[in-house]
Amino acid sequence: MDFIDISKKRQTVRKFSNEPVEPEKLEKILEAGRWAPTAVNGQPQRILVLDNPENLMKVKQFCSFGYDQKYVDLAHECDDSKNGKINLYYGAPLVLFVCYDQDACWRHPQTGESSGATDATIVATHLMLEAASLNLGSVWISYFDETKARELLNIPKQWQPVCMLYIGYPAADFVPNTHLGGKRLPIGKTCFYNGVPGQHNS
Ligand SMILES: Cc1cc2nc3c(=O)[nH]c(=O)nc-3n(C[C@H](O)[C@H](O)[C@H](O)COP(=O)(O)O)c2cc1C
């Protein structure tokens, strides 16, 4: 499959079936992340693979936010927790918890800024696109309770959590994306040839 086809095929899934992800597919996903570029090839990514009931239960606890009623409704539909908590877990059988090690990343010599978040984001993108190429659905989750996640998963202090990817087969009745219906802006709104529109080139 051409890369552009994989890019278009990938779409956010917020309702998963409970069919497990095959170990060979998981290996391929992790391998795709392994080949991601990182600043000075520092490879500061640290990825927790969570796929047993004990750990998935922990994810359910720290992803509890209620920022959008649509998602809350979806989560209630696919979770069986009867504890009255608002839960944004979507029933995925596999969660990749992506962090970077602050002691392992490059720092910009002028600004001192760490490359860690950028590195981990590129790695996560590789993971997500490989999942799509294997006909798996995924959703990128930035919104979770970091303090609670650190505590429940025993995350070392120098690891900075960046995002989670929920991965699995889409439920038969999953509904495609809600934000702007998944539509993309025309190229002309986000890409500019040889200069910023309305600005004089010096
Ligand atoms: C950096 C980032 C953070 C996101 N955080 C969340 C999140 O916390 N919860 C969620 O349900 N979706 C989250 N998403 C999914 C986006 O809403 C989704 O990718 C976007 O609406 C485009 O839809 P598509 O993925 O179907 O193309 C996030 C995506 C990105 C790239």
PDBQT file of the ligand as one rigid body, heavy atoms in Angstrom, charges set to zero:
ROOT
HETATM    1  C1  LIG A 301      -1.918  15.371  19.781  1.00  0.00    +0.000 C 
HETATM    2  C2  LIG A 301      -3.277  14.693  19.739  1.00  0.00    +0.000 A 
HETATM    3  C3  LIG A 301      -4.033  14.596  20.886  1.00  0.00    +0.000 A 
HETATM    4  C4  LIG A 301      -5.270  13.936  20.882  1.00  0.00    +0.000 A 
HETATM    5  N1  LIG A 301      -5.924  13.730  22.072  1.00  0.00    +0.000 NA
HETATM    6  C5  LIG A 301      -7.079  13.033  22.077  1.00  0.00    +0.000 A 
HETATM    7  C6  LIG A 301      -7.699  12.704  23.319  1.00  0.00    +0.000 A 
HETATM    8  O1  LIG A 301      -7.205  13.003  24.398  1.00  0.00    +0.000 OA
HETATM    9  N2  LIG A 301      -8.875  12.003  23.278  1.00  0.00    +0.000 N 
HETATM   10  C7  LIG A 301      -9.440  11.608  22.104  1.00  0.00    +0.000 A 
HETATM   11  O2  LIG A 301     -10.491  10.964  22.136  1.00  0.00    +0.000 OA
HETATM   12  N3  LIG A 301      -8.866  11.903  20.898  1.00  0.00    +0.000 NA
HETATM   13  C8  LIG A 301      -7.691  12.580  20.866  1.00  0.00    +0.000 A 
HETATM   14  N4  LIG A 301      -7.048  12.832  19.668  1.00  0.00    +0.000 N 
HETATM   15  C9  LIG A 301      -7.672  12.405  18.378  1.00  0.00    +0.000 C 
HETATM   16  C10 LIG A 301      -8.070  13.613  17.485  1.00  0.00    +0.000 C 
HETATM   17  O3  LIG A 301      -9.245  14.211  17.967  1.00  0.00    +0.000 OA
HETATM   18  C11 LIG A 301      -8.224  13.136  16.040  1.00  0.00    +0.000 C 
HETATM   19  O4  LIG A 301      -6.998  12.606  15.579  1.00  0.00    +0.000 OA
HETATM   20  C12 LIG A 301      -8.660  14.270  15.109  1.00  0.00    +0.000 C 
HETATM   21  O5  LIG A 301      -9.972  14.673  15.400  1.00  0.00    +0.000 OA
HETATM   22  C13 LIG A 301      -8.572  13.891  13.625  1.00  0.00    +0.000 C 
HETATM   23  O6  LIG A 301      -9.396  12.771  13.356  1.00  0.00    +0.000 OA
HETATM   24  P1  LIG A 301      -8.818  11.443  12.689  1.00  0.00    +0.000 P 
HETATM   25  O7  LIG A 301      -7.748  10.921  13.615  1.00  0.00    +0.000 OA
HETATM   26  O8  LIG A 301      -9.981  10.495  12.576  1.00  0.00    +0.000 OA
HETATM   27  O9  LIG A 301      -8.240  11.812  11.361  1.00  0.00    +0.000 OA
HETATM   28  C14 LIG A 301      -5.793  13.439  19.661  1.00  0.00    +0.000 A 
HETATM   29  C15 LIG A 301      -5.011  13.537  18.496  1.00  0.00    +0.000 A 
HETATM   30  C16 LIG A 301      -3.772  14.121  18.539  1.00  0.00    +0.000 A 
HETATM   31  C17 LIG A 301      -2.922  14.149  17.274  1.00  0.00    +0.000 C 
ENDROOT
TORSDOF 0
